[in-house]
Amino acid sequence: MTTVLGISAASWAMLMAVSPLLQVRQIRRRRSSAGVSIGYFAVLLVGFAFWIAYGVARRDLPLVLPNSVALLVTAFTILVALRYRPVA
């Protein structure tokens, strides 16, 4: 049972890690990131970095991998949001 739960949790973590790409798609389609909170994504970015550090310290690859993907996707999302930020 714990193996099934572990695989399910790791799979869902990877899905969560790439989910900000849905926001990127919206930003690019609208050509604006006016409704996107970059601060929100920045907070997530720091949290992912902490989880990666914790996972490395524990040598816990299932913790490190999805959080690493999430960190990269979130950083990319921030860059896209900044690129499409309307000029004030």
PyMOL Python script that loads the backbone (N, CA, C, O; Angstrom):
from pymol import cmd

cmd.read_pdbstr("""\
ATOM      1  N   MET A   1       0.813  -1.199   0.000  1.00  0.00           N
ATOM      2  CA  MET A   1       0.000   0.000   0.000  1.00  0.00           C
ATOM      3  C   MET A   1       0.860   1.268   0.000  1.00  0.00           C
ATOM      4  O   MET A   1       0.555   2.231  -0.703  1.00  0.00           O
ATOM      5  N   THR A   2       1.926   1.259   0.787  1.00  0.00           N
ATOM      6  CA  THR A   2       2.778   2.455   0.841  1.00  0.00           C
ATOM      7  C   THR A   2       3.489   2.691  -0.492  1.00  0.00           C
ATOM      8  O   THR A   2       3.758   3.837  -0.850  1.00  0.00           O
ATOM      9  N   THR A   3       3.793   1.628  -1.225  1.00  0.00           N
ATOM     10  CA  THR A   3       4.424   1.787  -2.539  1.00  0.00           C
ATOM     11  C   THR A   3       3.463   2.473  -3.510  1.00  0.00           C
ATOM     12  O   THR A   3       3.853   3.384  -4.240  1.00  0.00           O
ATOM     13  N   VAL A   4       2.229   2.036  -3.511  1.00  0.00           N
ATOM     14  CA  VAL A   4       1.223   2.653  -4.384  1.00  0.00           C
ATOM     15  C   VAL A   4       1.021   4.114  -4.000  1.00  0.00           C
ATOM     16  O   VAL A   4       0.935   4.981  -4.869  1.00  0.00           O
ATOM     17  N   LEU A   5       0.947   4.383  -2.718  1.00  0.00           N
ATOM     18  CA  LEU A   5       0.785   5.759  -2.255  1.00  0.00           C
ATOM     19  C   LEU A   5       2.005   6.607  -2.636  1.00  0.00           C
ATOM     20  O   LEU A   5       1.854   7.752  -3.063  1.00  0.00           O
ATOM     21  N   GLY A   6       3.191   6.059  -2.487  1.00  0.00           N
ATOM     22  CA  GLY A   6       4.416   6.772  -2.841  1.00  0.00           C
ATOM     23  C   GLY A   6       4.476   7.096  -4.321  1.00  0.00           C
ATOM     24  O   GLY A   6       4.830   8.212  -4.701  1.00  0.00           O
ATOM     25  N   ILE A   7       4.133   6.132  -5.156  1.00  0.00           N
ATOM     26  CA  ILE A   7       4.127   6.355  -6.611  1.00  0.00           C
ATOM     27  C   ILE A   7       3.066   7.376  -6.980  1.00  0.00           C
ATOM     28  O   ILE A   7       3.302   8.246  -7.818  1.00  0.00           O
ATOM     29  N   SER A   8       1.905   7.275  -6.364  1.00  0.00           N
ATOM     30  CA  SER A   8       0.830   8.238  -6.631  1.00  0.00           C
ATOM     31  C   SER A   8       1.243   9.643  -6.217  1.00  0.00           C
ATOM     32  O   SER A   8       1.024  10.597  -6.963  1.00  0.00           O
ATOM     33  N   ALA A   9       1.839   9.780  -5.036  1.00  0.00           N
ATOM     34  CA  ALA A   9       2.256  11.090  -4.544  1.00  0.00           C
ATOM     35  C   ALA A   9       3.356  11.671  -5.425  1.00  0.00           C
ATOM     36  O   ALA A   9       3.325  12.861  -5.740  1.00  0.00           O
ATOM     37  N   ALA A  10       4.319  10.860  -5.825  1.00  0.00           N
ATOM     38  CA  ALA A  10       5.408  11.338  -6.677  1.00  0.00           C
ATOM     39  C   ALA A  10       4.885  11.746  -8.054  1.00  0.00           C
ATOM     40  O   ALA A  10       5.326  12.746  -8.621  1.00  0.00           O
ATOM     41  N   SER A  11       3.958  10.978  -8.580  1.00  0.00           N
ATOM     42  CA  SER A  11       3.364  11.316  -9.884  1.00  0.00           C
ATOM     43  C   SER A  11       2.591  12.620  -9.798  1.00  0.00           C
ATOM     44  O   SER A  11       2.702  13.474 -10.678  1.00  0.00           O
ATOM     45  N   TRP A  12       1.811  12.775  -8.744  1.00  0.00           N
ATOM     46  CA  TRP A  12       1.029  14.002  -8.576  1.00  0.00           C
ATOM     47  C   TRP A  12       1.948  15.202  -8.348  1.00  0.00           C
ATOM     48  O   TRP A  12       1.661  16.307  -8.809  1.00  0.00           O
ATOM     49  N   ALA A  13       3.049  14.978  -7.637  1.00  0.00           N
ATOM     50  CA  ALA A  13       4.024  16.054  -7.401  1.00  0.00           C
ATOM     51  C   ALA A  13       4.606  16.541  -8.725  1.00  0.00           C
ATOM     52  O   ALA A  13       4.815  17.742  -8.897  1.00  0.00           O
ATOM     53  N   MET A  14       4.868  15.641  -9.651  1.00  0.00           N
ATOM     54  CA  MET A  14       5.384  16.053 -10.962  1.00  0.00           C
ATOM     55  C   MET A  14       4.322  16.827 -11.736  1.00  0.00           C
ATOM     56  O   MET A  14       4.640  17.795 -12.426  1.00  0.00           O
ATOM     57  N   LEU A  15       3.067  16.406 -11.626  1.00  0.00           N
ATOM     58  CA  LEU A  15       1.979  17.136 -12.280  1.00  0.00           C
ATOM     59  C   LEU A  15       1.862  18.535 -11.690  1.00  0.00           C
ATOM     60  O   LEU A  15       1.684  19.508 -12.422  1.00  0.00           O
ATOM     61  N   MET A  16       1.960  18.635 -10.379  1.00  0.00           N
ATOM     62  CA  MET A  16       1.924  19.944  -9.717  1.00  0.00           C
ATOM     63  C   MET A  16       3.112  20.802 -10.161  1.00  0.00           C
ATOM     64  O   MET A  16       2.985  22.017 -10.310  1.00  0.00           O
ATOM     65  N   ALA A  17       4.254  20.168 -10.369  1.00  0.00           N
ATOM     66  CA  ALA A  17       5.468  20.892 -10.738  1.00  0.00           C
ATOM     67  C   ALA A  17       5.333  21.572 -12.098  1.00  0.00           C
ATOM     68  O   ALA A  17       5.864  22.663 -12.305  1.00  0.00           O
ATOM     69  N   VAL A  18       4.635  20.941 -13.008  1.00  0.00           N
ATOM     70  CA  VAL A  18       4.502  21.513 -14.360  1.00  0.00           C
ATOM     71  C   VAL A  18       3.225  22.335 -14.534  1.00  0.00           C
ATOM     72  O   VAL A  18       3.032  22.956 -15.580  1.00  0.00           O
ATOM     73  N   SER A  19       2.361  22.346 -13.538  1.00  0.00           N
ATOM     74  CA  SER A  19       1.083  23.053 -13.677  1.00  0.00           C
ATOM     75  C   SER A  19       1.210  24.561 -13.920  1.00  0.00           C
ATOM     76  O   SER A  19       0.319  25.126 -14.555  1.00  0.00           O
ATOM     77  N   PRO A  20       2.265  25.250 -13.455  1.00  0.00           N
ATOM     78  CA  PRO A  20       2.377  26.670 -13.804  1.00  0.00           C
ATOM     79  C   PRO A  20       2.492  26.924 -15.305  1.00  0.00           C
ATOM     80  O   PRO A  20       2.294  28.051 -15.757  1.00  0.00           O
ATOM     81  N   LEU A  21       2.807  25.896 -16.075  1.00  0.00           N
ATOM     82  CA  LEU A  21       2.854  26.074 -17.524  1.00  0.00           C
ATOM     83  C   LEU A  21       1.476  26.432 -18.085  1.00  0.00           C
ATOM     84  O   LEU A  21       1.377  27.034 -19.154  1.00  0.00           O
ATOM     85  N   LEU A  22       0.422  26.065 -17.368  1.00  0.00           N
ATOM     86  CA  LEU A  22      -0.926  26.493 -17.779  1.00  0.00           C
ATOM     87  C   LEU A  22      -1.046  28.009 -17.699  1.00  0.00           C
ATOM     88  O   LEU A  22      -1.691  28.633 -18.542  1.00  0.00           O
ATOM     89  N   GLN A  23      -0.421  28.599 -16.680  1.00  0.00           N
ATOM     90  CA  GLN A  23      -0.420  30.054 -16.534  1.00  0.00           C
ATOM     91  C   GLN A  23       0.410  30.698 -17.646  1.00  0.00           C
ATOM     92  O   GLN A  23       0.031  31.734 -18.192  1.00  0.00           O
ATOM     93  N   VAL A  24       1.528  30.084 -17.970  1.00  0.00           N
ATOM     94  CA  VAL A  24       2.367  30.585 -19.060  1.00  0.00           C
ATOM     95  C   VAL A  24       1.578  30.592 -20.364  1.00  0.00           C
ATOM     96  O   VAL A  24       1.654  31.544 -21.141  1.00  0.00           O
ATOM     97  N   ARG A  25       0.831  29.535 -20.593  1.00  0.00           N
ATOM     98  CA  ARG A  25       0.015  29.458 -21.815  1.00  0.00           C
ATOM     99  C   ARG A  25      -0.984  30.607 -21.876  1.00  0.00           C
ATOM    100  O   ARG A  25      -1.164  31.221 -22.928  1.00  0.00           O
ATOM    101  N   GLN A  26      -1.635  30.899 -20.746  1.00  0.00           N
ATOM    102  CA  GLN A  26      -2.590  32.011 -20.690  1.00  0.00           C
ATOM    103  C   GLN A  26      -1.907  33.358 -20.939  1.00  0.00           C
ATOM    104  O   GLN A  26      -2.419  34.195 -21.683  1.00  0.00           O
ATOM    105  N   ILE A  27      -0.765  33.552 -20.318  1.00  0.00           N
ATOM    106  CA  ILE A  27      -0.026  34.812 -20.481  1.00  0.00           C
ATOM    107  C   ILE A  27       0.328  35.012 -21.946  1.00  0.00           C
ATOM    108  O   ILE A  27       0.125  36.094 -22.496  1.00  0.00           O
ATOM    109  N   ARG A  28       0.847  33.991 -22.567  1.00  0.00           N
ATOM    110  CA  ARG A  28       1.266  34.118 -23.968  1.00  0.00           C
ATOM    111  C   ARG A  28       0.076  34.300 -24.890  1.00  0.00           C
ATOM    112  O   ARG A  28       0.158  35.039 -25.871  1.00  0.00           O
ATOM    113  N   ARG A  29      -1.028  33.637 -24.586  1.00  0.00           N
ATOM    114  CA  ARG A  29      -2.216  33.784 -25.424  1.00  0.00           C
ATOM    115  C   ARG A  29      -2.771  35.202 -25.334  1.00  0.00           C
ATOM    116  O   ARG A  29      -3.163  35.788 -26.344  1.00  0.00           O
ATOM    117  N   ARG A  30      -2.801  35.748 -24.124  1.00  0.00           N
ATOM    118  CA  ARG A  30      -3.333  37.106 -23.913  1.00  0.00           C
ATOM    119  C   ARG A  30      -2.300  38.191 -24.195  1.00  0.00           C
ATOM    120  O   ARG A  30      -2.644  39.363 -24.349  1.00  0.00           O
ATOM    121  N   ARG A  31      -1.042  37.794 -24.259  1.00  0.00           N
ATOM    122  CA  ARG A  31       0.068  38.736 -24.444  1.00  0.00           C
ATOM    123  C   ARG A  31       0.147  39.748 -23.303  1.00  0.00           C
ATOM    124  O   ARG A  31       0.551  40.895 -23.494  1.00  0.00           O
ATOM    125  N   SER A  32      -0.248  39.294 -22.114  1.00  0.00           N
ATOM    126  CA  SER A  32      -0.211  40.148 -20.930  1.00  0.00           C
ATOM    127  C   SER A  32      -0.192  39.273 -19.680  1.00  0.00           C
ATOM    128  O   SER A  32      -0.828  38.222 -19.614  1.00  0.00           O
ATOM    129  N   SER A  33       0.564  39.751 -18.693  1.00  0.00           N
ATOM    130  CA  SER A  33       0.576  39.062 -17.396  1.00  0.00           C
ATOM    131  C   SER A  33      -0.015  39.971 -16.316  1.00  0.00           C
ATOM    132  O   SER A  33       0.309  39.853 -15.134  1.00  0.00           O
ATOM    133  N   ALA A  34      -0.886  40.874 -16.750  1.00  0.00           N
ATOM    134  CA  ALA A  34      -1.452  41.866 -15.833  1.00  0.00           C
ATOM    135  C   ALA A  34      -2.146  41.219 -14.628  1.00  0.00           C
ATOM    136  O   ALA A  34      -2.083  41.766 -13.528  1.00  0.00           O
ATOM    137  N   GLY A  35      -2.792  40.094 -14.803  1.00  0.00           N
ATOM    138  CA  GLY A  35      -3.525  39.469 -13.712  1.00  0.00           C
ATOM    139  C   GLY A  35      -2.735  38.444 -12.926  1.00  0.00           C
ATOM    140  O   GLY A  35      -3.301  37.707 -12.119  1.00  0.00           O
ATOM    141  N   VAL A  36      -1.434  38.388 -13.153  1.00  0.00           N
ATOM    142  CA  VAL A  36      -0.604  37.369 -12.514  1.00  0.00           C
ATOM    143  C   VAL A  36       0.211  37.995 -11.387  1.00  0.00           C
ATOM    144  O   VAL A  36       0.842  39.036 -11.568  1.00  0.00           O
ATOM    145  N   SER A  37       0.189  37.351 -10.230  1.00  0.00           N
ATOM    146  CA  SER A  37       0.974  37.816  -9.093  1.00  0.00           C
ATOM    147  C   SER A  37       2.365  37.199  -9.151  1.00  0.00           C
ATOM    148  O   SER A  37       2.542  36.013  -8.872  1.00  0.00           O
ATOM    149  N   ILE A  38       3.337  38.007  -9.512  1.00  0.00           N
ATOM    150  CA  ILE A  38       4.714  37.520  -9.545  1.00  0.00           C
ATOM    151  C   ILE A  38       5.185  37.233  -8.122  1.00  0.00           C
ATOM    152  O   ILE A  38       5.981  36.319  -7.911  1.00  0.00           O
ATOM    153  N   GLY A  39       4.710  37.991  -7.153  1.00  0.00           N
ATOM    154  CA  GLY A  39       5.062  37.744  -5.754  1.00  0.00           C
ATOM    155  C   GLY A  39       4.659  36.352  -5.302  1.00  0.00           C
ATOM    156  O   GLY A  39       5.401  35.694  -4.573  1.00  0.00           O
ATOM    157  N   TYR A  40       3.499  35.905  -5.727  1.00  0.00           N
ATOM    158  CA  TYR A  40       3.023  34.566  -5.397  1.00  0.00           C
ATOM    159  C   TYR A  40       4.007  33.517  -5.914  1.00  0.00           C
ATOM    160  O   TYR A  40       4.390  32.603  -5.185  1.00  0.00           O
ATOM    161  N   PHE A  41       4.407  33.655  -7.159  1.00  0.00           N
ATOM    162  CA  PHE A  41       5.343  32.691  -7.737  1.00  0.00           C
ATOM    163  C   PHE A  41       6.718  32.799  -7.084  1.00  0.00           C
ATOM    164  O   PHE A  41       7.421  31.795  -6.970  1.00  0.00           O
ATOM    165  N   ALA A  42       7.112  33.983  -6.658  1.00  0.00           N
ATOM    166  CA  ALA A  42       8.398  34.157  -5.968  1.00  0.00           C
ATOM    167  C   ALA A  42       8.394  33.421  -4.624  1.00  0.00           C
ATOM    168  O   ALA A  42       9.392  32.807  -4.246  1.00  0.00           O
ATOM    169  N   VAL A  43       7.280  33.485  -3.914  1.00  0.00           N
ATOM    170  CA  VAL A  43       7.162  32.757  -2.647  1.00  0.00           C
ATOM    171  C   VAL A  43       7.265  31.252  -2.894  1.00  0.00           C
ATOM    172  O   VAL A  43       7.948  30.543  -2.156  1.00  0.00           O
ATOM    173  N   LEU A  44       6.590  30.772  -3.926  1.00  0.00           N
ATOM    174  CA  LEU A  44       6.694  29.353  -4.272  1.00  0.00           C
ATOM    175  C   LEU A  44       8.128  28.975  -4.611  1.00  0.00           C
ATOM    176  O   LEU A  44       8.610  27.915  -4.210  1.00  0.00           O
ATOM    177  N   LEU A  45       8.806  29.845  -5.350  1.00  0.00           N
ATOM    178  CA  LEU A  45      10.178  29.582  -5.760  1.00  0.00           C
ATOM    179  C   LEU A  45      11.082  29.351  -4.541  1.00  0.00           C
ATOM    180  O   LEU A  45      11.870  28.405  -4.515  1.00  0.00           O
ATOM    181  N   VAL A  46      10.964  30.212  -3.547  1.00  0.00           N
ATOM    182  CA  VAL A  46      11.764  30.062  -2.319  1.00  0.00           C
ATOM    183  C   VAL A  46      11.393  28.763  -1.609  1.00  0.00           C
ATOM    184  O   VAL A  46      12.271  28.048  -1.126  1.00  0.00           O
ATOM    185  N   GLY A  47      10.116  28.461  -1.546  1.00  0.00           N
ATOM    186  CA  GLY A  47       9.676  27.213  -0.907  1.00  0.00           C
ATOM    187  C   GLY A  47      10.240  25.985  -1.600  1.00  0.00           C
ATOM    188  O   GLY A  47      10.668  25.038  -0.940  1.00  0.00           O
ATOM    189  N   PHE A  48      10.243  25.995  -2.937  1.00  0.00           N
ATOM    190  CA  PHE A  48      10.812  24.856  -3.666  1.00  0.00           C
ATOM    191  C   PHE A  48      12.301  24.709  -3.373  1.00  0.00           C
ATOM    192  O   PHE A  48      12.803  23.593  -3.239  1.00  0.00           O
ATOM    193  N   ALA A  49      13.005  25.829  -3.273  1.00  0.00           N
ATOM    194  CA  ALA A  49      14.438  25.784  -2.956  1.00  0.00           C
ATOM    195  C   ALA A  49      14.655  25.160  -1.578  1.00  0.00           C
ATOM    196  O   ALA A  49      15.575  24.362  -1.395  1.00  0.00           O
ATOM    197  N   PHE A  50      13.818  25.517  -0.617  1.00  0.00           N
ATOM    198  CA  PHE A  50      13.936  24.917   0.722  1.00  0.00           C
ATOM    199  C   PHE A  50      13.661  23.415   0.685  1.00  0.00           C
ATOM    200  O   PHE A  50      14.383  22.638   1.311  1.00  0.00           O
ATOM    201  N   TRP A  51      12.625  23.003  -0.043  1.00  0.00           N
ATOM    202  CA  TRP A  51      12.312  21.582  -0.129  1.00  0.00           C
ATOM    203  C   TRP A  51      13.427  20.807  -0.820  1.00  0.00           C
ATOM    204  O   TRP A  51      13.723  19.674  -0.442  1.00  0.00           O
ATOM    205  N   ILE A  52      14.048  21.414  -1.834  1.00  0.00           N
ATOM    206  CA  ILE A  52      15.182  20.762  -2.504  1.00  0.00           C
ATOM    207  C   ILE A  52      16.329  20.585  -1.513  1.00  0.00           C
ATOM    208  O   ILE A  52      16.915  19.507  -1.422  1.00  0.00           O
ATOM    209  N   ALA A  53      16.648  21.646  -0.773  1.00  0.00           N
ATOM    210  CA  ALA A  53      17.728  21.564   0.215  1.00  0.00           C
ATOM    211  C   ALA A  53      17.432  20.490   1.255  1.00  0.00           C
ATOM    212  O   ALA A  53      18.316  19.714   1.618  1.00  0.00           O
ATOM    213  N   TYR A  54      16.206  20.443   1.727  1.00  0.00           N
ATOM    214  CA  TYR A  54      15.812  19.438   2.707  1.00  0.00           C
ATOM    215  C   TYR A  54      15.932  18.033   2.111  1.00  0.00           C
ATOM    216  O   TYR A  54      16.445  17.120   2.757  1.00  0.00           O
ATOM    217  N   GLY A  55      15.458  17.871   0.886  1.00  0.00           N
ATOM    218  CA  GLY A  55      15.547  16.570   0.218  1.00  0.00           C
ATOM    219  C   GLY A  55      16.978  16.135  -0.013  1.00  0.00           C
ATOM    220  O   GLY A  55      17.300  14.956   0.137  1.00  0.00           O
ATOM    221  N   VAL A  56      17.845  17.072  -0.379  1.00  0.00           N
ATOM    222  CA  VAL A  56      19.266  16.747  -0.555  1.00  0.00           C
ATOM    223  C   VAL A  56      19.872  16.325   0.775  1.00  0.00           C
ATOM    224  O   VAL A  56      20.619  15.349   0.841  1.00  0.00           O
ATOM    225  N   ALA A  57      19.555  17.056   1.824  1.00  0.00           N
ATOM    226  CA  ALA A  57      20.085  16.718   3.153  1.00  0.00           C
ATOM    227  C   ALA A  57      19.636  15.329   3.594  1.00  0.00           C
ATOM    228  O   ALA A  57      20.383  14.611   4.258  1.00  0.00           O
ATOM    229  N   ARG A  58      18.430  14.960   3.227  1.00  0.00           N
ATOM    230  CA  ARG A  58      17.898  13.628   3.590  1.00  0.00           C
ATOM    231  C   ARG A  58      18.259  12.558   2.557  1.00  0.00           C
ATOM    232  O   ARG A  58      18.008  11.371   2.762  1.00  0.00           O
ATOM    233  N   ARG A  59      18.847  12.998   1.452  1.00  0.00           N
ATOM    234  CA  ARG A  59      19.140  12.088   0.331  1.00  0.00           C
ATOM    235  C   ARG A  59      17.860  11.418  -0.148  1.00  0.00           C
ATOM    236  O   ARG A  59      17.799  10.204  -0.341  1.00  0.00           O
ATOM    237  N   ASP A  60      16.842  12.250  -0.331  1.00  0.00           N
ATOM    238  CA  ASP A  60      15.500  11.790  -0.684  1.00  0.00           C
ATOM    239  C   ASP A  60      15.173  12.245  -2.109  1.00  0.00           C
ATOM    240  O   ASP A  60      14.607  13.319  -2.312  1.00  0.00           O
ATOM    241  N   LEU A  61      15.534  11.419  -3.085  1.00  0.00           N
ATOM    242  CA  LEU A  61      15.355  11.764  -4.493  1.00  0.00           C
ATOM    243  C   LEU A  61      13.895  12.037  -4.869  1.00  0.00           C
ATOM    244  O   LEU A  61      13.641  12.963  -5.639  1.00  0.00           O
ATOM    245  N   PRO A  62      12.916  11.260  -4.350  1.00  0.00           N
ATOM    246  CA  PRO A  62      11.531  11.574  -4.687  1.00  0.00           C
ATOM    247  C   PRO A  62      11.080  12.956  -4.183  1.00  0.00           C
ATOM    248  O   PRO A  62      10.085  13.491  -4.671  1.00  0.00           O
ATOM    249  N   LEU A  63      11.782  13.522  -3.237  1.00  0.00           N
ATOM    250  CA  LEU A  63      11.493  14.873  -2.764  1.00  0.00           C
ATOM    251  C   LEU A  63      12.241  15.902  -3.607  1.00  0.00           C
ATOM    252  O   LEU A  63      11.715  16.977  -3.895  1.00  0.00           O
ATOM    253  N   VAL A  64      13.454  15.573  -3.994  1.00  0.00           N
ATOM    254  CA  VAL A  64      14.295  16.508  -4.748  1.00  0.00           C
ATOM    255  C   VAL A  64      13.802  16.683  -6.184  1.00  0.00           C
ATOM    256  O   VAL A  64      13.722  17.811  -6.671  1.00  0.00           O
ATOM    257  N   LEU A  65      13.472  15.593  -6.863  1.00  0.00           N
ATOM    258  CA  LEU A  65      13.135  15.679  -8.286  1.00  0.00           C
ATOM    259  C   LEU A  65      11.926  16.557  -8.588  1.00  0.00           C
ATOM    260  O   LEU A  65      12.051  17.493  -9.377  1.00  0.00           O
ATOM    261  N   PRO A  66      10.761  16.296  -7.995  1.00  0.00           N
ATOM    262  CA  PRO A  66       9.615  17.137  -8.351  1.00  0.00           C
ATOM    263  C   PRO A  66       9.809  18.597  -7.944  1.00  0.00           C
ATOM    264  O   PRO A  66       9.348  19.504  -8.637  1.00  0.00           O
ATOM    265  N   ASN A  67      10.488  18.821  -6.827  1.00  0.00           N
ATOM    266  CA  ASN A  67      10.711  20.198  -6.400  1.00  0.00           C
ATOM    267  C   ASN A  67      11.716  20.899  -7.304  1.00  0.00           C
ATOM    268  O   ASN A  67      11.625  22.112  -7.497  1.00  0.00           O
ATOM    269  N   SER A  68      12.666  20.167  -7.858  1.00  0.00           N
ATOM    270  CA  SER A  68      13.596  20.747  -8.822  1.00  0.00           C
ATOM    271  C   SER A  68      12.879  21.140 -10.107  1.00  0.00           C
ATOM    272  O   SER A  68      13.109  22.217 -10.657  1.00  0.00           O
ATOM    273  N   VAL A  69      12.010  20.256 -10.575  1.00  0.00           N
ATOM    274  CA  VAL A  69      11.213  20.572 -11.762  1.00  0.00           C
ATOM    275  C   VAL A  69      10.329  21.782 -11.470  1.00  0.00           C
ATOM    276  O   VAL A  69      10.229  22.696 -12.289  1.00  0.00           O
ATOM    277  N   ALA A  70       9.698  21.785 -10.314  1.00  0.00           N
ATOM    278  CA  ALA A  70       8.825  22.901  -9.936  1.00  0.00           C
ATOM    279  C   ALA A  70       9.597  24.213  -9.863  1.00  0.00           C
ATOM    280  O   ALA A  70       9.101  25.252 -10.298  1.00  0.00           O
ATOM    281  N   LEU A  71      10.803  24.171  -9.318  1.00  0.00           N
ATOM    282  CA  LEU A  71      11.626  25.379  -9.232  1.00  0.00           C
ATOM    283  C   LEU A  71      11.928  25.919 -10.628  1.00  0.00           C
ATOM    284  O   LEU A  71      11.805  27.120 -10.868  1.00  0.00           O
ATOM    285  N   LEU A  72      12.320  25.043 -11.546  1.00  0.00           N
ATOM    286  CA  LEU A  72      12.633  25.481 -12.908  1.00  0.00           C
ATOM    287  C   LEU A  72      11.402  26.023 -13.625  1.00  0.00           C
ATOM    288  O   LEU A  72      11.471  27.065 -14.278  1.00  0.00           O
ATOM    289  N   VAL A  73      10.289  25.328 -13.508  1.00  0.00           N
ATOM    290  CA  VAL A  73       9.055  25.772 -14.175  1.00  0.00           C
ATOM    291  C   VAL A  73       8.571  27.091 -13.580  1.00  0.00           C
ATOM    292  O   VAL A  73       8.116  27.970 -14.311  1.00  0.00           O
ATOM    293  N   THR A  74       8.666  27.235 -12.270  1.00  0.00           N
ATOM    294  CA  THR A  74       8.236  28.471 -11.620  1.00  0.00           C
ATOM    295  C   THR A  74       9.137  29.634 -12.014  1.00  0.00           C
ATOM    296  O   THR A  74       8.651  30.739 -12.255  1.00  0.00           O
ATOM    297  N   ALA A  75      10.443  29.397 -12.082  1.00  0.00           N
ATOM    298  CA  ALA A  75      11.366  30.449 -12.525  1.00  0.00           C
ATOM    299  C   ALA A  75      11.037  30.862 -13.959  1.00  0.00           C
ATOM    300  O   ALA A  75      11.047  32.049 -14.283  1.00  0.00           O
ATOM    301  N   PHE A  76      10.750  29.892 -14.809  1.00  0.00           N
ATOM    302  CA  PHE A  76      10.364  30.182 -16.185  1.00  0.00           C
ATOM    303  C   PHE A  76       9.068  30.989 -16.225  1.00  0.00           C
ATOM    304  O   PHE A  76       8.937  31.922 -17.016  1.00  0.00           O
ATOM    305  N   THR A  77       8.120  30.630 -15.376  1.00  0.00           N
ATOM    306  CA  THR A  77       6.846  31.346 -15.311  1.00  0.00           C
ATOM    307  C   THR A  77       7.064  32.809 -14.917  1.00  0.00           C
ATOM    308  O   THR A  77       6.447  33.710 -15.487  1.00  0.00           O
ATOM    309  N   ILE A  78       7.935  33.036 -13.949  1.00  0.00           N
ATOM    310  CA  ILE A  78       8.249  34.407 -13.527  1.00  0.00           C
ATOM    311  C   ILE A  78       8.868  35.182 -14.687  1.00  0.00           C
ATOM    312  O   ILE A  78       8.504  36.333 -14.928  1.00  0.00           O
ATOM    313  N   LEU A  79       9.794  34.563 -15.399  1.00  0.00           N
ATOM    314  CA  LEU A  79      10.429  35.240 -16.536  1.00  0.00           C
ATOM    315  C   LEU A  79       9.413  35.608 -17.614  1.00  0.00           C
ATOM    316  O   LEU A  79       9.450  36.711 -18.160  1.00  0.00           O
ATOM    317  N   VAL A  80       8.511  34.684 -17.915  1.00  0.00           N
ATOM    318  CA  VAL A  80       7.474  34.962 -18.918  1.00  0.00           C
ATOM    319  C   VAL A  80       6.553  36.070 -18.423  1.00  0.00           C
ATOM    320  O   VAL A  80       6.194  36.963 -19.190  1.00  0.00           O
ATOM    321  N   ALA A  81       6.167  36.022 -17.150  1.00  0.00           N
ATOM    322  CA  ALA A  81       5.286  37.048 -16.592  1.00  0.00           C
ATOM    323  C   ALA A  81       5.965  38.421 -16.648  1.00  0.00           C
ATOM    324  O   ALA A  81       5.318  39.422 -16.959  1.00  0.00           O
ATOM    325  N   LEU A  82       7.251  38.468 -16.353  1.00  0.00           N
ATOM    326  CA  LEU A  82       7.972  39.744 -16.435  1.00  0.00           C
ATOM    327  C   LEU A  82       8.063  40.243 -17.873  1.00  0.00           C
ATOM    328  O   LEU A  82       7.956  41.440 -18.136  1.00  0.00           O
ATOM    329  N   ARG A  83       8.259  39.321 -18.781  1.00  0.00           N
ATOM    330  CA  ARG A  83       8.352  39.679 -20.210  1.00  0.00           C
ATOM    331  C   ARG A  83       7.054  40.274 -20.729  1.00  0.00           C
ATOM    332  O   ARG A  83       7.075  41.197 -21.542  1.00  0.00           O
ATOM    333  N   TYR A  84       5.933  39.756 -20.267  1.00  0.00           N
ATOM    334  CA  TYR A  84       4.618  40.189 -20.747  1.00  0.00           C
ATOM    335  C   TYR A  84       3.938  41.165 -19.791  1.00  0.00           C
ATOM    336  O   TYR A  84       2.739  41.413 -19.909  1.00  0.00           O
ATOM    337  N   ARG A  85       4.689  41.715 -18.854  1.00  0.00           N
ATOM    338  CA  ARG A  85       4.136  42.686 -17.905  1.00  0.00           C
ATOM    339  C   ARG A  85       3.835  43.977 -18.649  1.00  0.00           C
ATOM    340  O   ARG A  85       4.699  44.488 -19.361  1.00  0.00           O
ATOM    341  N   PRO A  86       2.624  44.519 -18.499  1.00  0.00           N
ATOM    342  CA  PRO A  86       2.302  45.772 -19.188  1.00  0.00           C
ATOM    343  C   PRO A  86       3.131  46.937 -18.640  1.00  0.00           C
ATOM    344  O   PRO A  86       3.432  47.003 -17.448  1.00  0.00           O
ATOM    345  N   VAL A  87       3.481  47.827 -19.521  1.00  0.00           N
ATOM    346  CA  VAL A  87       4.259  49.003 -19.135  1.00  0.00           C
ATOM    347  C   VAL A  87       3.330  49.973 -18.422  1.00  0.00           C
ATOM    348  O   VAL A  87       2.253  50.293 -18.924  1.00  0.00           O
ATOM    349  N   ALA A  88       3.750  50.442 -17.244  1.00  0.00           N
ATOM    350  CA  ALA A  88       2.896  51.334 -16.442  1.00  0.00           C
ATOM    351  C   ALA A  88       2.883  52.737 -16.976  1.00  0.00           C
ATOM    352  O   ALA A  88       2.214  53.604 -16.415  1.00  0.00           O
TER     353      ALA A  88
END
""", "prot")
cmd.dss("prot")
cmd.show_as("cartoon", "prot")
cmd.util.cbc("prot")
cmd.orient("prot")
